[in-house]
Amino acid sequence: MTESRGYERKGRALVGVVGFMASLVLIWTASQDYPIGTWERPGAATFPIIVGIGWLLASALVIWESRRADLNVEKVELTRSDVVKAGLILVAFIGYVALLPVLGFILATAIFFALVLRTLTSLALWRIAAAGLTTALAFYGLFVALFGLPMPAGVLGFG
Amino acid sequence: MGAIEGLLYGMSVMAQPENILAALAGVLIGTAIGVLPGLGPLAAAALILPITYTMSPTVAVIAIASIYAGSMYGGSTTSVLLKIPGETASIITTIDGHKMAQQGRAGVALSIMAIGSMVAALISVVFVALLSPSLSRMALNFGAPEFFALTAGGLLALARVTGFGSLASALFPLFVGLSLSTIGQEALSGVFRYTFGVPDLAAGLDLTAIFVGFFGLAEVLLMVEAMRGYKRPPRVPMRSLIPTRTDLKRSLAPWGRGTLIGFFFGLLPGPAGTMASFTSYKVEKTVSRYRREIGSGAIEGVAGPEASNNAAATSALIPVLTLGLPFSATYALMLAALVVQGINPGPLLITDHPEIFWGLIVALLLGNVMLLVLNLPLVGVWILALRIPVYVLAPLILLFAVVGVFSSRNSHFDLWVLIVAGIAGALMMRLGFDMAPLALGFILGPIIEQQMRTSLVLSRGDVGVFVESPISKVIWAVVAIVLVAEPLIGRLARRRGTASVLSGTDVPR
């Protein structure tokens, strides 16, 4: 734990602002769209409104605390390459989830795994392709064939 | 059923091969995950949660509890060998444990840690078995206002004592969790809330997607960012694992004190294992005959904290099993595994599902023995887990998350929830928010709402009902004391420089 740096304080302030606005939406929607009821018979809006007010106050507290110079946020030294590495894996993962219903589990999984290896290592292409396919088939064999868990088949109708 | 009969019944439940297998697999998987820096008991339990849906409820709770015990042990192993705690409860072990490793006594530190953990867990399990049935009977007298006080007050107290010293860091995630729990069809009147015309939201946000996202995926993203390989761990020959008679003699009192401290902290809301291990260390530094050596590789600095965090992990089962109230995020996941399978945790669990309660008690006894017998000889194997390259480990965990979340409800929408929760979780963790209250808020939100509304209906709108009964009064008084006392104790601790013991420790998020 160490004294927070500028971007961490700004980040927390931003989270506070987002929370503040989301809590307003929560309260507004509940009060407009759901029955509030009475004290004797509280309606569906009562609890969300109470929670929304709590969230609103907590968000205000986050914003207020982010202005304090002695705010404790763990200092993690990251290089640009660390952040890029995590970002690339995240982008590949989002692409994987998007393509899963189209390509099916086996194909999408093989491509995702190969893509991550291609991005983060300097392995030969054939080894990357083999690793991708082996992983996809292993996951399919274990979870779909053995445990019987349902996974998307895709347009090709398998996997 | 009395404690002795119950334990015998639990043994017959544990004699089922699938239960033994679940305990064995749980401690092994838990240890492997616990060894990996950045992945702690919560991430381990979150990632395994979807798989438990295919198991019977008894097997599911045994698997999760064993994973919890295993990952606590794995986290402590890296504390000693590499000065890298696998989870926050092991932070304090790095101080003397790693000093012992540098002095060539890593094997002794690991043995004392494992034996102490087992002794503490076994004693605590016996206390849990003895106390739970009577507490459960007492809890049957609780009405809606008392349960409301326990759940809502417990969450407030939790938010006060966690949050890394900042109230907002715990309160904000708590209200995010509570807010997320209001999405979907409301149970009492059937109104659809915050679905915005999206049919996938009608049944609410999937618990698996939320947990695996906020804890599993978020932890993986942070692991990818920060993991750049670690120094080579020291070799631990089998012979070096045998402690001397002096080591054992010096460990006895710290084990005893640690067990008592841990058992007490486990009953309270908050990061019980962490608070227990820090308190135990402080107590050893104050009362031990060898207090001057603590901090420079003394066995007492390992024995006490390790016994206390394991005792806390075990006694934390009491509120879960007797009241259905998890005061830790990992046990909230265990509760979730039961709820998904249609089991209502609470005071009636012991009478309605004795196989789950007593099976779990005996599984914990067995699991801790397994940890000692299997893990010490396998310490070299666990260290190998640290050598798995992150580019292999990360995508494998992500694939595991996808399989688990998708198969939970057969819903592609849940995978998008997983991604959003993962990104939000990683950002919030990076910015110093404590995510445990989010998990508890999400699980306890519907219970709090139901108890609040039932209380008001029964009292015809009299809000005084929440503080009317003696039980409610006591609970709210305890909550008030925690809310007021915590900042004072924190200020005192900061003035005395307690935080300085952490200097130089590579603490994972």
Interface residues (C-beta under 8 A of the other chain):
Chain A: M1 S4 E8 G11 R12 V15 G16 G19 A22 S23 L26 T29 A30 Y34 P35 T38 W39 E40 R41 P42 G43 A44 T46 F47 P48 V51 G52 G54 W55 L57 A58 S59 L61 V62 W64 E65 L71 N72 V73 E74 V76 L78 D82 V83 K85 A86 I89 L90 F93 I94 Y96 V97 L100 P101 T109 F112 F113 V116 L117 L120 T121 T135 F139 F143 F147 G148 L149 P150 M151 P152
Chain B: I51 T54 F164 G165 S166 L167 A168 L171 F172 L174 F175 V176 L178 S179 T182 E186 L188 S189 V191 R193 Y194 L221 L222 V224 E225 A226 R228 P389 V390 Y391 V392 A394 P395 L396 L398 L399 V402 V403 F406 S407 N410 H412 L415 W416 L418 I419 I423 L427 M428 R430 L431 G432 F433 G445 I448 E449 M452 R453 L456 V457 R460 G461 D462 V463 A499 L502 V507 R509
